[in-house]
Every structure is written in C-alpha cells, then in structure tokens.
C-alpha cells in the first residue's frame, strides 16, 4: 500500500511519489502512520501545489521563493503558500528614477573631489625632494596665510629662506618668500582646477537630467 507523508509545517506532500506503508509487526499488515494518507495528491502545474485539507488534497498557489519588484523599486520575496504576486509586480527591478540617479552621480562627483583634495598635490620641494602639499580646507587656510606673509616679506626685500612649510610627510622645508609664493600659487591653482572640474561634471549631470538622458547621466564620471 502506498502512502503519502504530509509536511506538518505547511500541509504539503513531502514526497509526491509516496512510499510503501510500513508493516505492523504484530498484525503483519500495512499501517498508515500519523501524518500520512493513502490518498494520492493530484498533479500540479507551475506555481501551484497540493495541500492536505484534513480529508482531501486542495490545490493552492505556490510562489514561494519568487522575487518581484514594485514600481517604487522595492523588492519582495514570497514565502507563504497561497500568496501570489500582485498585478503590478515586475519581474526585474525598475530603472532608477532619473532624479535619484542624478543625485547619486552628483554625490559620486563630490566624493571624488574630496578624495582628490585629500590626496594633496605632488610637489618638488626646493631641495629636490618629492613630497605632497596637503589640500584640505584647513590646509588651504594655512596656504593663504603663508602666501600673504610671503608677499609681505618679498615687498620688504627679504630673499632668505625665512619661512617654513610642513608637507604631508611631516617634513618641514625652509623656503624663501619666492619659493612659498610659487608653492602656494601651484596649490591654490590645483584647488581651482579641481573645483572647476567638479562644477563641469555636475553641470553635465544637470544637462543630461534636463534632457531626460539616462545614458548621459550614467556616463558622467570624475
């Protein structure tokens, strides 16, 4: 006698092919253990299964494990029997709204600018050492102070290395006013170049957004 074991969790058949009923050792006859039935479950199609209803099998939808998306971009996974995807379900994630894509690209440009400033400006120091001029906000304030001081010293006729500049390596380099002016001009020029590049990239994003050009927005990188 063939029996079909019922899953105690969700009432589905454990093995649709069933198994032979165990033999009662006393009566030497097949017996039906608890949680099993001799009623064969019906054949099922796609996204459906048979569930034991107490006296018979019933057909229920079975989308368990199915992932779908809604128009707002949220993803959902069905984990219960009898639950079907809604009529407006999408089989893949919808395209990111253009305004969100543009915002994400602008944020990426801002991050790239911050990284470029944090990396500083490679610079050959007066003694020939290759070092780096730090370019963060506080560093730029210091550079402006050094530049003003250097111009005042130069106007006073000072040509000796009376100024000191501390580079990213933490090395202090003695410099003449002219050398400080050259260094600060290079650093502040580098900053202006980076900022101009950042503005150009953001303007390109805005132009692509106005034109509803998704590919154009995605193409804007640092």
N, C-alpha and C positions, 0 to 999 in steps of 0.2 A: 504494500500500500504506500502510495506516495503522499508525503505531507509537505506543507509549506510553512516555514517558520516566519513569524511576524515580528518585525522590529518593535520592541517595546517603547522606543522613543517616539517614532512618528507613524507607526502602524503600517509601514510598507513591508513588502516581502523581502526577506534577507537574501534569499537565493531564488530567483524566478524559476529555475529548473527544479527546485524542490529536492527532496532526499527521501530515501526509503525510511519508513517508520521504524522505530526501534521495536524489538521483540520483548514483550513482557516475559521475564524469566520464569514466572510462576505459571502463567496460562499458555505460554508459548504462542502467543498471538500478537500481531502488531498493535501498538498502542499509540494514541495521539497525545503527545506531551502538552503541557500547558504552554500557551503562546504559539500554537501551531494550528493549522487547519488542513483538512483534506480537499478543500475547495481550491481548485487551480485559479490563480489570478489571471485576469484577462490580458490579452496582448495590448501593449501600449505603443503610442506613437511618440513623435517628438514632443518634448516638453510636457509630458504627462506621465503619471504613474498610478498604480493601483494602491489603495489604502484600505485596510481592513476596517469595516464599519460595525463589527460585532457579530454579524451573521452572514455578511457577504462583502465582497470587494466593491469599492466605489472608485470611480475614476476622478482624479484631481490633477490640476495643472502642477507641473514640476519645473520651475525655472531656477531652482537652487543653484547658486554659483554664477548665475548670469549677471553681468555688469552692464549697466546702462547709464546714460548721461541725460541731464535735462538742459534746457536752453540756457540756464544760468551758469552752466559749466560744472555743476555739482555732479559727482559720480555716486552711484548706488549699486549695492550688490544684494540680490535676493537670497535670503537664507531660509525661508519657510515654504512649506507646501501650500498650494492654493493661492499664492501671490503671483500676479502677472505684471509685466512691465506696463506702465501707463501708456495711454495712446500717444502721448507726446514724447515718449522715450526715444533717445538717439543711440545708435549702435557704436558711436565713437564720440570723443569729446568735441564739442562745437568749437569753432575758431574763437580765439580770444578776442573780445571786443577791441576795436581799433584804439579807443581812448586808453584802455588798460595796457595794450601793447606799447603805445606811445609813452605812457608813464613809466613802464618798465625799462624801455630803451633810454629814456632820459635819466633814470636812476643809474643805469649801467654807465652812461657817459659821466655822470657826477662821480661815481666810484672810480672810474678810470682816471679822471682828473686828480682826485685825491691821492690815488696810488702814484701818479706821476710826480705830484708835488712831494710826496713822502720819499720818493726815490732820490730827490735832490738833483742838482746839476753837476755832472762831472766837470772838473776844472783843474787846469795845470797851475799849481801854485808858483810863486816867484822863484822858489828854489828848484823847480822842475818836478816836484812831487805831484803825482796824480791823486787827487782827493775829491771830495764831494762837498758842494755848498748846500746846506740844508735850506729847504724852501717852504716849510710850514708857516702858518700865519705869524707865530711869534718870531720865527727866524726872519721873515720879511721885515718885521718892525725893526729888528736889530740891524738888518742891512741898510734900511733907510737912515737909521741913526748914524751908522758908520759912514754912509755916503755924505751926509750933511757935514759931519765932522771933517771928513777928508777934504771937502771943498773949502771949508773954512781954513784948514791948515795950508792947503795949496795957495789960497789967496794971501795967506800970511808969508808965503815964500818957503814953507817947510818942504824939504825934499828927502829927509832922512826917514828910515823905517820906524816911525814912532807909533804906528798903530798896530794893533794885534787882531788877527782874525782866527776864530776857532772853527775848524771844519768838522765834518761828520765823524771823522776818525778820532776826534777829540784832540787833535794836534793843533797847537797854536802857532800861527805863521806871522812873523813880523813883516809889516808892509809899509811902503811909502804911501803918501796920500794918492799919488797917481795909480799905484797898484790897487789900492782899495777902490778907487773910482772905477777902474777897469773891471774889477771883480763884481762890484755891486751893479754896474750897468749891465754886465752879462747876465747876472742872476735875475734882475728885475725884468730884463728883456725876455729871458726864458719864461718867467711867470706870465708876462703879457702874451707871449706866443701860445702857451698852454691854454690860457683863458680864452683867447680868440678862437683856438681850435675847438674848445668846448662849446662856445657860442655857435660856431658854424655847424657843429654836429646837431645841436639842439634845434637850430633853425631848419636844418634839413628834415628832422623828425616832424616838426610842426608843418612844414610844407607838404610832406607826404601824408600827414594826417588830414590836412585840409583837402587834399586830392583823393582821399579815401584809398590810398595806395598802400595796401598791406605789405607787399613785397618791398616797396620803397622804405617803409618804416623798419622792417626787419634788416634791411641792408645797411642801415646806418650803424656803424661801429666806430670805436675810437680810432 
